[in-house]
Amino acid sequence: MPTDDLLSKGLDNDIYAAHRRFLAAMESRVPALPLDTKERYFAILSSLVGKLEIEEKQLREVLQEMMAEAAGFIFQELGSSR
């Protein structure tokens, strides 16, 4: 199983690197977002983080719930005039 351990650690590092890139990308975008978009983004992000903090909740369950919740926000954003 050492190969699986190495693969798992490599994927962990890839995920951490992607998280850092995501944070950098959003930190540069957020200041320029319109207020209503910031409000929608914050609502989605807050809900996601709250669900992820519940350790007993499986990632699949979190994703299913977020798909249902985020759909309305996504449609609002796509329908907003810019």
Helices and strands as residue ranges (DSSP letters): H 2-29, G 30-32, H 35-52, H 59-79
